[in-house]
Amino acid sequence: SEVVKTKQQANVEGYDDKVSTLDAFRQVWNESKALRSSSASSGLSGFYTGYLDNILYAYPADVMKFVVYDVLVHGKSLGPAEGAMAGALATGI
C-alpha cells in the first residue's frame, strides 16, 4: 500500500527500518480503526488514503511519458540499453 510505503520511506515514528512490512500494515490497520469516526479512514479504506490524488497526478504524467517515449522510438525495436535511455529521456521531459 502507498500509505505504508510512504510512512516507511519517510521514517515516520513507528515505521522505521526496524519495523517489518507486515507490522507496518497492522499498525496502519489499527490506526485506521481508531479513526472510525472519519469514514474515509476506517478499515481497509485507510490503506487507500490519498490514492485518488495520486492517480489524478500520476495518470496524466504517465500518459505523457508513454507518448514521448513512443515519439522517441518511432516504433523501432530497441535493445535493453537503448530502451532504458529512451525511457529515461521520456521521463525527464
Biopython code that builds the backbone (N, CA, C, O; Angstrom):
import numpy as np
from Bio.PDB.StructureBuilder import StructureBuilder

atoms = [
    (1, "SER", "N", (0.826, -1.184, 0.000)),
    (1, "SER", "CA", (0.000, 0.000, 0.000)),
    (1, "SER", "C", (0.869, 1.245, 0.000)),
    (1, "SER", "O", (1.937, 1.269, 0.613)),
    (2, "GLU", "N", (0.412, 2.267, -0.682)),
    (2, "GLU", "CA", (1.161, 3.519, -0.747)),
    (2, "GLU", "C", (1.320, 4.163, 0.627)),
    (2, "GLU", "O", (2.343, 4.784, 0.914)),
    (3, "VAL", "N", (0.307, 4.013, 1.468)),
    (3, "VAL", "CA", (0.363, 4.617, 2.801)),
    (3, "VAL", "C", (1.512, 4.016, 3.601)),
    (3, "VAL", "O", (2.294, 4.746, 4.210)),
    (4, "VAL", "N", (1.617, 2.705, 3.603)),
    (4, "VAL", "CA", (2.678, 2.023, 4.349)),
    (4, "VAL", "C", (4.038, 2.382, 3.762)),
    (4, "VAL", "O", (4.966, 2.709, 4.501)),
    (5, "LYS", "N", (4.161, 2.323, 2.433)),
    (5, "LYS", "CA", (5.426, 2.629, 1.773)),
    (5, "LYS", "C", (5.882, 4.045, 2.086)),
    (5, "LYS", "O", (7.050, 4.271, 2.401)),
    (6, "THR", "N", (4.965, 4.995, 2.001)),
    (6, "THR", "CA", (5.307, 6.384, 2.257)),
    (6, "THR", "C", (5.745, 6.586, 3.695)),
    (6, "THR", "O", (6.726, 7.284, 3.951)),
    (7, "LYS", "N", (5.033, 5.986, 4.637)),
    (7, "LYS", "CA", (5.399, 6.140, 6.047)),
    (7, "LYS", "C", (6.757, 5.517, 6.338)),
    (7, "LYS", "O", (7.535, 6.062, 7.122)),
    (8, "GLN", "N", (7.051, 4.367, 5.708)),
    (8, "GLN", "CA", (8.351, 3.743, 5.932)),
    (8, "GLN", "C", (9.468, 4.531, 5.261)),
    (8, "GLN", "O", (10.548, 4.656, 5.838)),
    (9, "GLN", "N", (9.249, 5.061, 4.077)),
    (9, "GLN", "CA", (10.274, 5.837, 3.392)),
    (9, "GLN", "C", (10.565, 7.143, 4.122)),
    (9, "GLN", "O", (11.702, 7.613, 4.130)),
    (10, "ALA", "N", (9.539, 7.727, 4.734)),
    (10, "ALA", "CA", (9.705, 8.997, 5.444)),
    (10, "ALA", "C", (10.154, 8.800, 6.884)),
    (10, "ALA", "O", (10.339, 9.772, 7.617)),
    (11, "ASN", "N", (10.332, 7.544, 7.295)),
    (11, "ASN", "CA", (10.718, 7.224, 8.675)),
    (11, "ASN", "C", (9.788, 7.864, 9.694)),
    (11, "ASN", "O", (10.235, 8.399, 10.709)),
    (12, "VAL", "N", (8.498, 7.805, 9.416)),
    (12, "VAL", "CA", (7.508, 8.291, 10.364)),
    (12, "VAL", "C", (7.647, 7.469, 11.636)),
    (12, "VAL", "O", (7.894, 6.264, 11.578)),
    (13, "GLU", "N", (7.489, 8.112, 12.777)),
    (13, "GLU", "CA", (7.649, 7.420, 14.055)),
    (13, "GLU", "C", (6.784, 6.162, 14.081)),
    (13, "GLU", "O", (5.586, 6.211, 13.800)),
    (14, "GLY", "N", (7.408, 5.035, 14.424)),
    (14, "GLY", "CA", (6.703, 3.766, 14.452)),
    (14, "GLY", "C", (6.785, 2.995, 13.147)),
    (14, "GLY", "O", (6.297, 1.868, 13.063)),
    (15, "TYR", "N", (7.398, 3.588, 12.122)),
    (15, "TYR", "CA", (7.516, 2.945, 10.813)),
    (15, "TYR", "C", (8.965, 2.929, 10.325)),
    (15, "TYR", "O", (9.210, 2.918, 9.118)),
    (16, "ASP", "N", (9.923, 2.927, 11.246)),
    (16, "ASP", "CA", (11.322, 2.983, 10.838)),
    (16, "ASP", "C", (11.790, 1.644, 10.277)),
    (16, "ASP", "O", (10.989, 0.723, 10.116)),
    (17, "ASP", "N", (13.070, 1.532, 9.983)),
    (17, "ASP", "CA", (13.594, 0.327, 9.341)),
    (17, "ASP", "C", (13.614, -0.895, 10.245)),
    (17, "ASP", "O", (13.900, -1.997, 9.777)),
    (18, "LYS", "N", (13.317, -0.727, 11.529)),
    (18, "LYS", "CA", (13.265, -1.855, 12.454)),
    (18, "LYS", "C", (11.890, -2.521, 12.462)),
    (18, "LYS", "O", (11.710, -3.568, 13.084)),
    (19, "VAL", "N", (10.925, -1.920, 11.776)),
    (19, "VAL", "CA", (9.552, -2.435, 11.734)),
    (19, "VAL", "C", (9.362, -3.197, 10.422)),
    (19, "VAL", "O", (9.658, -2.679, 9.345)),
    (20, "SER", "N", (8.866, -4.431, 10.524)),
    (20, "SER", "CA", (8.628, -5.209, 9.312)),
    (20, "SER", "C", (7.440, -4.624, 8.545)),
    (20, "SER", "O", (6.628, -3.879, 9.094)),
    (21, "THR", "N", (7.363, -4.976, 7.279)),
    (21, "THR", "CA", (6.258, -4.500, 6.447)),
    (21, "THR", "C", (4.923, -4.992, 6.989)),
    (21, "THR", "O", (3.944, -4.246, 7.003)),
    (22, "LEU", "N", (4.881, -6.243, 7.436)),
    (22, "LEU", "CA", (3.647, -6.788, 7.999)),
    (22, "LEU", "C", (3.222, -6.021, 9.251)),
    (22, "LEU", "O", (2.040, -5.725, 9.427)),
    (23, "ASP", "N", (4.184, -5.699, 10.120)),
    (23, "ASP", "CA", (3.858, -4.910, 11.317)),
    (23, "ASP", "C", (3.392, -3.503, 10.945)),
    (23, "ASP", "O", (2.514, -2.944, 11.601)),
    (24, "ALA", "N", (3.979, -2.934, 9.896)),
    (24, "ALA", "CA", (3.558, -1.606, 9.441)),
    (24, "ALA", "C", (2.121, -1.651, 8.930)),
    (24, "ALA", "O", (1.339, -0.740, 9.205)),
    (25, "PHE", "N", (1.761, -2.711, 8.182)),
    (25, "PHE", "CA", (0.376, -2.865, 7.728)),
    (25, "PHE", "C", (-0.570, -2.983, 8.915)),
    (25, "PHE", "O", (-1.639, -2.373, 8.938)),
    (26, "ARG", "N", (-0.163, -3.772, 9.894)),
    (26, "ARG", "CA", (-1.003, -3.916, 11.094)),
    (26, "ARG", "C", (-1.181, -2.582, 11.801)),
    (26, "ARG", "O", (-2.266, -2.269, 12.290)),
    (27, "GLN", "N", (-0.114, -1.801, 11.853)),
    (27, "GLN", "CA", (-0.190, -0.504, 12.527)),
    (27, "GLN", "C", (-1.138, 0.440, 11.782)),
    (27, "GLN", "O", (-1.936, 1.133, 12.413)),
    (28, "VAL", "N", (-1.060, 0.474, 10.455)),
    (28, "VAL", "CA", (-1.983, 1.315, 9.677)),
    (28, "VAL", "C", (-3.412, 0.844, 9.900)),
    (28, "VAL", "O", (-4.318, 1.662, 10.061)),
    (29, "TRP", "N", (-3.621, -0.476, 9.909)),
    (29, "TRP", "CA", (-4.957, -1.028, 10.136)),
    (29, "TRP", "C", (-5.481, -0.580, 11.500)),
    (29, "TRP", "O", (-6.624, -0.136, 11.609)),
    (30, "ASN", "N", (-4.657, -0.692, 12.534)),
    (30, "ASN", "CA", (-5.082, -0.289, 13.880)),
    (30, "ASN", "C", (-5.334, 1.211, 13.974)),
    (30, "ASN", "O", (-6.283, 1.648, 14.625)),
    (31, "GLU", "N", (-4.480, 2.000, 13.321)),
    (31, "GLU", "CA", (-4.684, 3.456, 13.312)),
    (31, "GLU", "C", (-5.990, 3.810, 12.612)),
    (31, "GLU", "O", (-6.731, 4.680, 13.068)),
    (32, "SER", "N", (-6.267, 3.132, 11.501)),
    (32, "SER", "CA", (-7.496, 3.450, 10.768)),
    (32, "SER", "C", (-8.727, 3.022, 11.551)),
    (32, "SER", "O", (-9.767, 3.677, 11.476)),
    (33, "LYS", "N", (-8.622, 1.924, 12.307)),
    (33, "LYS", "CA", (-9.747, 1.514, 13.143)),
    (33, "LYS", "C", (-9.974, 2.515, 14.269)),
    (33, "LYS", "O", (-11.113, 2.738, 14.680)),
    (34, "ALA", "N", (-8.897, 3.121, 14.772)),
    (34, "ALA", "CA", (-9.013, 4.107, 15.842)),
    (34, "ALA", "C", (-9.691, 5.379, 15.338)),
    (34, "ALA", "O", (-10.255, 6.139, 16.125)),
    (35, "LEU", "N", (-9.636, 5.608, 14.032)),
    (35, "LEU", "CA", (-10.235, 6.815, 13.445)),
    (35, "LEU", "C", (-11.600, 6.530, 12.813)),
    (35, "LEU", "O", (-11.989, 7.204, 11.859)),
    (36, "ARG", "N", (-12.320, 5.555, 13.325)),
    (36, "ARG", "CA", (-13.604, 5.166, 12.726)),
    (36, "ARG", "C", (-14.603, 6.317, 12.648)),
    (36, "ARG", "O", (-15.541, 6.262, 11.852)),
    (37, "SER", "N", (-14.423, 7.341, 13.447)),
    (37, "SER", "CA", (-15.348, 8.476, 13.370)),
    (37, "SER", "C", (-15.261, 9.151, 12.008)),
    (37, "SER", "O", (-16.213, 9.794, 11.567)),
    (38, "SER", "N", (-14.126, 9.007, 11.349)),
    (38, "SER", "CA", (-13.955, 9.513, 9.999)),
    (38, "SER", "C", (-14.103, 8.335, 9.040)),
    (38, "SER", "O", (-13.208, 7.494, 8.959)),
    (39, "SER", "N", (-15.196, 8.264, 8.325)),
    (39, "SER", "CA", (-15.479, 7.098, 7.492)),
    (39, "SER", "C", (-14.446, 6.899, 6.401)),
    (39, "SER", "O", (-14.269, 5.776, 5.929)),
    (40, "ALA", "N", (-13.752, 7.960, 5.983)),
    (40, "ALA", "CA", (-12.756, 7.822, 4.925)),
    (40, "ALA", "C", (-11.497, 7.127, 5.419)),
    (40, "ALA", "O", (-10.683, 6.687, 4.607)),
    (41, "SER", "N", (-11.318, 7.018, 6.735)),
    (41, "SER", "CA", (-10.091, 6.427, 7.263)),
    (41, "SER", "C", (-10.352, 5.162, 8.045)),
    (41, "SER", "O", (-9.516, 4.775, 8.862)),
    (42, "SER", "N", (-11.478, 4.497, 7.831)),
    (42, "SER", "CA", (-11.774, 3.317, 8.632)),
    (42, "SER", "C", (-11.564, 2.049, 7.824)),
    (42, "SER", "O", (-11.821, 2.008, 6.621)),
    (43, "GLY", "N", (-11.092, 1.017, 8.509)),
    (43, "GLY", "CA", (-10.941, -0.287, 7.889)),
    (43, "GLY", "C", (-9.997, -0.278, 6.707)),
    (43, "GLY", "O", (-8.968, 0.397, 6.729)),
    (44, "LEU", "N", (-10.347, -1.029, 5.671)),
    (44, "LEU", "CA", (-9.487, -1.150, 4.501)),
    (44, "LEU", "C", (-9.282, 0.170, 3.780)),
    (44, "LEU", "O", (-8.224, 0.387, 3.189)),
    (45, "SER", "N", (-10.254, 1.045, 3.814)),
    (45, "SER", "CA", (-10.107, 2.314, 3.097)),
    (45, "SER", "C", (-8.981, 3.158, 3.675)),
    (45, "SER", "O", (-8.485, 4.064, 3.005)),
    (46, "GLY", "N", (-8.565, 2.874, 4.921)),
    (46, "GLY", "CA", (-7.432, 3.587, 5.497)),
    (46, "GLY", "C", (-6.147, 3.356, 4.725)),
    (46, "GLY", "O", (-5.252, 4.201, 4.732)),
    (47, "PHE", "N", (-6.051, 2.192, 4.048)),
    (47, "PHE", "CA", (-4.866, 1.905, 3.244)),
    (47, "PHE", "C", (-4.846, 2.698, 1.944)),
    (47, "PHE", "O", (-3.808, 2.778, 1.287)),
    (48, "TYR", "N", (-5.965, 3.278, 1.568)),
    (48, "TYR", "CA", (-6.050, 3.996, 0.302)),
    (48, "TYR", "C", (-6.132, 5.500, 0.486)),
    (48, "TYR", "O", (-6.546, 6.215, -0.427)),
    (49, "THR", "N", (-5.745, 5.985, 1.649)),
    (49, "THR", "CA", (-5.738, 7.421, 1.903)),
    (49, "THR", "C", (-4.824, 8.103, 0.888)),
    (49, "THR", "O", (-3.653, 7.740, 0.771)),
    (50, "GLY", "N", (-5.333, 9.066, 0.169)),
    (50, "GLY", "CA", (-4.547, 9.801, -0.808)),
    (50, "GLY", "C", (-4.389, 9.100, -2.144)),
    (50, "GLY", "O", (-3.706, 9.615, -3.030)),
    (51, "TYR", "N", (-5.002, 7.941, -2.310)),
    (51, "TYR", "CA", (-4.842, 7.169, -3.543)),
    (51, "TYR", "C", (-5.429, 7.906, -4.747)),
    (51, "TYR", "O", (-4.816, 7.933, -5.814)),
    (52, "LEU", "N", (-6.605, 8.500, -4.583)),
    (52, "LEU", "CA", (-7.227, 9.229, -5.693)),
    (52, "LEU", "C", (-6.343, 10.396, -6.123)),
    (52, "LEU", "O", (-6.164, 10.628, -7.319)),
    (53, "ASP", "N", (-5.792, 11.126, -5.168)),
    (53, "ASP", "CA", (-4.896, 12.235, -5.509)),
    (53, "ASP", "C", (-3.686, 11.731, -6.287)),
    (53, "ASP", "O", (-3.240, 12.364, -7.244)),
    (54, "ASN", "N", (-3.164, 10.586, -5.864)),
    (54, "ASN", "CA", (-2.011, 10.009, -6.561)),
    (54, "ASN", "C", (-2.363, 9.644, -7.994)),
    (54, "ASN", "O", (-1.577, 9.897, -8.907)),
    (55, "ILE", "N", (-3.533, 9.054, -8.202)),
    (55, "ILE", "CA", (-3.951, 8.685, -9.556)),
    (55, "ILE", "C", (-4.173, 9.931, -10.411)),
    (55, "ILE", "O", (-3.781, 9.966, -11.577)),
    (56, "LEU", "N", (-4.797, 10.945, -9.834)),
    (56, "LEU", "CA", (-5.051, 12.175, -10.591)),
    (56, "LEU", "C", (-3.756, 12.850, -11.024)),
    (56, "LEU", "O", (-3.720, 13.523, -12.054)),
    (57, "TYR", "N", (-2.693, 12.672, -10.241)),
    (57, "TYR", "CA", (-1.391, 13.223, -10.629)),
    (57, "TYR", "C", (-0.670, 12.278, -11.585)),
    (57, "TYR", "O", (-0.190, 12.695, -12.639)),
    (58, "ALA", "N", (-0.595, 10.991, -11.206)),
    (58, "ALA", "CA", (0.265, 10.044, -11.909)),
    (58, "ALA", "C", (-0.255, 9.675, -13.294)),
    (58, "ALA", "O", (0.540, 9.524, -14.222)),
    (59, "TYR", "N", (-1.554, 9.527, -13.456)),
    (59, "TYR", "CA", (-2.087, 9.061, -14.735)),
    (59, "TYR", "C", (-1.729, 10.012, -15.887)),
    (59, "TYR", "O", (-1.178, 9.561, -16.891)),
    (60, "PRO", "N", (-2.024, 11.307, -15.772)),
    (60, "PRO", "CA", (-1.647, 12.193, -16.889)),
    (60, "PRO", "C", (-0.131, 12.235, -17.104)),
    (60, "PRO", "O", (0.326, 12.307, -18.245)),
    (61, "ALA", "N", (0.645, 12.193, -16.032)),
    (61, "ALA", "CA", (2.103, 12.219, -16.177)),
    (61, "ALA", "C", (2.592, 10.961, -16.888)),
    (61, "ALA", "O", (3.471, 11.038, -17.747)),
    (62, "ASP", "N", (2.031, 9.805, -16.538)),
    (62, "ASP", "CA", (2.439, 8.561, -17.183)),
    (62, "ASP", "C", (2.025, 8.523, -18.647)),
    (62, "ASP", "O", (2.770, 8.022, -19.489)),
    (63, "VAL", "N", (0.844, 9.049, -18.958)),
    (63, "VAL", "CA", (0.409, 9.103, -20.359)),
    (63, "VAL", "C", (1.383, 9.946, -21.168)),
    (63, "VAL", "O", (1.755, 9.575, -22.282)),
    (64, "MET", "N", (1.795, 11.081, -20.609)),
    (64, "MET", "CA", (2.749, 11.948, -21.310)),
    (64, "MET", "C", (4.084, 11.227, -21.525)),
    (64, "MET", "O", (4.684, 11.344, -22.593)),
    (65, "LYS", "N", (4.550, 10.484, -20.517)),
    (65, "LYS", "CA", (5.815, 9.744, -20.654)),
    (65, "LYS", "C", (5.723, 8.720, -21.784)),
    (65, "LYS", "O", (6.651, 8.590, -22.582)),
    (66, "PHE", "N", (4.603, 7.993, -21.852)),
    (66, "PHE", "CA", (4.454, 6.978, -22.893)),
    (66, "PHE", "C", (4.364, 7.606, -24.281)),
    (66, "PHE", "O", (4.899, 7.060, -25.246)),
    (67, "VAL", "N", (3.697, 8.741, -24.383)),
    (67, "VAL", "CA", (3.602, 9.424, -25.678)),
    (67, "VAL", "C", (4.981, 9.897, -26.112)),
    (67, "VAL", "O", (5.364, 9.698, -27.265)),
    (68, "VAL", "N", (5.732, 10.518, -25.213)),
    (68, "VAL", "CA", (7.082, 10.994, -25.538)),
    (68, "VAL", "C", (7.979, 9.811, -25.901)),
    (68, "VAL", "O", (8.752, 9.889, -26.856)),
    (69, "TYR", "N", (7.878, 8.718, -25.142)),
    (69, "TYR", "CA", (8.670, 7.523, -25.441)),
    (69, "TYR", "C", (8.357, 7.008, -26.843)),
    (69, "TYR", "O", (9.265, 6.664, -27.600)),
    (70, "ASP", "N", (7.075, 6.955, -27.183)),
    (70, "ASP", "CA", (6.664, 6.469, -28.498)),
    (70, "ASP", "C", (7.203, 7.368, -29.608)),
    (70, "ASP", "O", (7.629, 6.877, -30.653)),
    (71, "VAL", "N", (7.187, 8.676, -29.385)),
    (71, "VAL", "CA", (7.725, 9.610, -30.380)),
    (71, "VAL", "C", (9.234, 9.405, -30.525)),
    (71, "VAL", "O", (9.760, 9.439, -31.638)),
    (72, "LEU", "N", (9.928, 9.194, -29.412)),
    (72, "LEU", "CA", (11.378, 8.997, -29.466)),
    (72, "LEU", "C", (11.762, 7.702, -30.181)),
    (72, "LEU", "O", (12.755, 7.669, -30.909)),
    (73, "VAL", "N", (10.996, 6.651, -29.983)),
    (73, "VAL", "CA", (11.352, 5.333, -30.506)),
    (73, "VAL", "C", (10.912, 5.159, -31.958)),
    (73, "VAL", "O", (11.535, 4.400, -32.701)),
    (74, "HIS", "N", (9.871, 5.836, -32.365)),
    (74, "HIS", "CA", (9.341, 5.742, -33.736)),
    (74, "HIS", "C", (8.991, 4.308, -34.128)),
    (74, "HIS", "O", (9.098, 3.955, -35.302)),
    (75, "GLY", "N", (8.578, 3.477, -33.177)),
    (75, "GLY", "CA", (8.174, 2.111, -33.474)),
    (75, "GLY", "C", (9.329, 1.151, -33.712)),
    (75, "GLY", "O", (9.103, 0.001, -34.088)),
    (76, "LYS", "N", (10.574, 1.603, -33.500)),
    (76, "LYS", "CA", (11.739, 0.728, -33.700)),
    (76, "LYS", "C", (11.858, -0.266, -32.561)),
    (76, "LYS", "O", (11.391, -0.017, -31.450)),
    (77, "SER", "N", (12.477, -1.378, -32.845)),
    (77, "SER", "CA", (12.787, -2.359, -31.815)),
    (77, "SER", "C", (14.137, -1.985, -31.201)),
    (77, "SER", "O", (15.156, -1.967, -31.891)),
    (78, "LEU", "N", (14.135, -1.690, -29.913)),
    (78, "LEU", "CA", (15.358, -1.245, -29.251)),
    (78, "LEU", "C", (15.912, -2.333, -28.343)),
    (78, "LEU", "O", (15.175, -3.178, -27.834)),
    (79, "GLY", "N", (17.200, -2.293, -28.156)),
    (79, "GLY", "CA", (17.841, -3.168, -27.184)),
    (79, "GLY", "C", (17.577, -2.645, -25.780)),
    (79, "GLY", "O", (17.026, -1.556, -25.614)),
    (80, "PRO", "N", (17.968, -3.413, -24.769)),
    (80, "PRO", "CA", (17.710, -3.002, -23.385)),
    (80, "PRO", "C", (18.313, -1.647, -23.022)),
    (80, "PRO", "O", (17.653, -0.824, -22.387)),
    (81, "ALA", "N", (19.555, -1.415, -23.419)),
    (81, "ALA", "CA", (20.221, -0.151, -23.066)),
    (81, "ALA", "C", (19.555, 1.028, -23.783)),
    (81, "ALA", "O", (19.316, 2.074, -23.178)),
    (82, "GLU", "N", (19.259, 0.853, -25.065)),
    (82, "GLU", "CA", (18.602, 1.926, -25.826)),
    (82, "GLU", "C", (17.206, 2.212, -25.273)),
    (82, "GLU", "O", (16.797, 3.367, -25.150)),
    (83, "GLY", "N", (16.482, 1.135, -24.942)),
    (83, "GLY", "CA", (15.147, 1.299, -24.372)),
    (83, "GLY", "C", (15.194, 2.024, -23.033)),
    (83, "GLY", "O", (14.349, 2.872, -22.742)),
    (84, "ALA", "N", (16.189, 1.681, -22.224)),
    (84, "ALA", "CA", (16.355, 2.351, -20.928)),
    (84, "ALA", "C", (16.673, 3.837, -21.131)),
    (84, "ALA", "O", (16.138, 4.688, -20.421)),
    (85, "MET", "N", (17.521, 4.140, -22.074)),
    (85, "MET", "CA", (17.873, 5.540, -22.337)),
    (85, "MET", "C", (16.656, 6.323, -22.849)),
    (85, "MET", "O", (16.421, 7.456, -22.430)),
    (86, "ALA", "N", (15.890, 5.715, -23.752)),
    (86, "ALA", "CA", (14.693, 6.384, -24.262)),
    (86, "ALA", "C", (13.678, 6.585, -23.147)),
    (86, "ALA", "O", (13.037, 7.634, -23.075)),
    (87, "GLY", "N", (13.524, 5.583, -22.270)),
    (87, "GLY", "CA", (12.607, 5.714, -21.138)),
    (87, "GLY", "C", (13.047, 6.799, -20.170)),
    (87, "GLY", "O", (12.221, 7.559, -19.665)),
    (88, "ALA", "N", (14.352, 6.871, -19.910)),
    (88, "ALA", "CA", (14.865, 7.902, -19.009)),
    (88, "ALA", "C", (14.656, 9.285, -19.610)),
    (88, "ALA", "O", (14.271, 10.221, -18.909)),
    (89, "LEU", "N", (14.908, 9.412, -20.900)),
    (89, "LEU", "CA", (14.716, 10.698, -21.565)),
    (89, "LEU", "C", (13.243, 11.099, -21.558)),
    (89, "LEU", "O", (12.915, 12.261, -21.316)),
    (90, "ALA", "N", (12.360, 10.140, -21.822)),
    (90, "ALA", "CA", (10.913, 10.433, -21.808)),
    (90, "ALA", "C", (10.459, 10.855, -20.414)),
    (90, "ALA", "O", (9.605, 11.731, -20.273)),
    (91, "THR", "N", (11.022, 10.238, -19.400)),
    (91, "THR", "CA", (10.657, 10.594, -18.013)),
    (91, "THR", "C", (11.175, 11.977, -17.664)),
    (91, "THR", "O", (10.519, 12.728, -16.942)),
    (92, "GLY", "N", (12.351, 12.313, -18.176)),
    (92, "GLY", "CA", (12.968, 13.605, -17.871)),
    (92, "GLY", "C", (12.290, 14.779, -18.546)),
    (92, "GLY", "O", (12.415, 15.919, -18.098)),
    (93, "ILE", "N", (11.576, 14.505, -19.618)),
    (93, "ILE", "CA", (10.937, 15.606, -20.363)),
    (93, "ILE", "C", (9.675, 16.000, -19.740)),
    (93, "ILE", "O", (9.002, 16.908, -20.228)),
]
sb = StructureBuilder()
sb.init_structure("model")
sb.init_model(0)
sb.init_chain("A")
sb.init_seg("    ")
for serial, (resi, resn, name, xyz) in enumerate(atoms, 1):
    if name == "N":
        sb.init_residue(resn, " ", resi, " ")
    sb.init_atom(name, np.array(xyz, "f"), 0.0, 1.0, " ", f" {name:<3s}", serial, name[0])
structure = sb.get_structure()
